[in-house]
Amino acid sequence: MTTYITKRLAVSLVTLWGVTLVVFGLIQLLPGDPARVIAGPLAGSAEVDRIRTQMGLDEALHVQYGLFVGRLVRGDLGVSARTRRPVSYEVGARLPRTLQLAAVATLLGSAGGILLGVVAARRRGTWIDNSLSVISVAGVSMPVYWLGLLLIILFAVNLGWFPAAGADRPTSIVLPALTLAAFSVALIARMTRSSMLEVLEADYVRTARAKGVIERNVVYKHALRNGFIPVLTVIGIQFGTLLGGAVLTESVFAWPGIGRLLVDSIFSRDFPTVQGIIVVYALLFIVVNLVVDVLYALVNPRIQY
Amino acid sequence: MRAWRRFRRHTPAMVGLAVLLVFALLAIVAPWVSPHDPVRQDLINSLQTPSGEYWFGTDHLGRDILTRILFGTRISLLIGVVAVALGMAIGIPLGVVAGYYRGWPDMVISRITDILFAFPAILLALALVAILGVGLQNVIVAVGVSMVPIFIRIVRGSVLSIREETYVEAARAVGAGPLRILWRHVLANAWAPIIVQATVGVGITILLAAGIGFLGLGVQAPTPEWGSMLGEGRRYIFSHAHMTTFPGIAIFLAVLAFNLLGDGLRDALDPRLRVMEGG
């Protein structure tokens, strides 16, 4: 177990190192003078020169890369070209909002998806099962940004139940979280259904039934506990996808997270902030995957490593 | 031809195929059947609700939404198909090399794939747009590159098992060169999952590109593109919801059709692949 976790940790570190290479590579892809771009459209030439010396942009590539990683390790993501505040501050101020949104959406998506998946598996082949499979294909085909607009029209404009935008009220999170959860409900429901169908055929389920355990307990205690393992992985992967989907959802609902900051920063050509957000996103994704893999190993001790 | 028969009996897939054929037909005939001009502004008739003259209504600049959706079909299908082709052109060779040669090429390629997977597709695409700038070409490149890791992983997976097959060993034994083996024997047997992924991938790229367009970072005005039409319409959702309804339906239907078709192809080409569902 310990060796597995060590190995998994090593892979994560290698991936993280690769991420620094990719992000560093992005700077090299920038057209024109990188110092000019990093300083942003508002900076004067003295400012541009200062950034060039400070970031070592005159130095050889490997020296630049060394400096870049050195700054990252110290948590220095540069200075926003728009607000002149440290990028780490800008991102740090908004990150909790994104995490909050993704966490609520994950909870909603998992609860809804597992419930629908179990129901579909128990009623296999009936109209309930069939309509659920239609809903789940529709769910993954739905543009989140359009779903968001539809929910705004229905619940904010017509019914007036929830706010259409912002994050000032406790109920503000409802519509963005529902929007974001829709996609994962569909995927988690599909995964739960196929996993449950497999598990419901297993010997220990037949044994449980034979010894007279009532059906509800067979499904929710014996089967779901084992059928849940592959679902856990999907939920983990979903969390990453949700972070990506949050970019669009946050823009629709003016939710003040890092996804919206990313879009605003691209518009204002604030490259240091764009870069910082990309690093943070990748880091989050790697950590979530690591945690999911370790959890997976913990709940499923049969897996050999 | 058993696969074809299985495919024909798959009702959802046939529905998806029919929808796509209609979209493709509309994309081709758009200039001849469109009642109005897709880009010319007509401010007197702005924000009209759907009527006999304007079936889907008009937008804030008085342009017919139906016409713009018809022309938008061309843009979305173009983005989807070219981006997936780009993703395949980069991803398939890398996947084949990784799966067939294993050893250090596999190590390197698989690590690169892991790294690319550490970025959600939309993030990778937006990062590229931030660098390359907005516009049709750049969106295609950005979305296409974000499809690369999926193709690498799928191709590598199937090549890993195909290389152990007896027919590959036999080809090697009779002295076939590596290129011939890879093309005629390995790749020829790996097409099923690639076709399925490509079909679903066109849907994914359309969704992604329209999302970028929605943010205003994609194809620029006045080109009629479904995502940017939605983005323009969102300012009017409180008063003129029809501006967002129809482009939204168009994106949803196109993506749904590709997903249904992909599911059907998966069932028809390789029933065993169903196990991978949801992954």
Interface residues (C-beta under 8 A of the other chain):
Chain A: V11 V14 T15 G18 V19 L21 V22 L26 L29 L30 P31 V137 A138 V140 S141 M142 P143 V144 Y145 W146 L149 L150 I152 I153 V157 L187 R190 M191 S194 V234 G240 T241 L243 G244 G245 V247 L248 S251 V252 L262 V263 S265 I266 F267 F271 V274 I278 Y281 A282 F285 I286 N289
Chain B: P12 R111 I112 D114 I115 L116 A118 F119 P120 A121 I122 L123 L126 A127 V129 A130 I131 L132 G203 L207 A210 G211 F214 L215 G216 L217 G227 L230 G233 R234 I237 F238 A241 T244 P247 G248 I251 F252 V255 L256 N259 L260 D263 R274 V275 E277 G278 G279
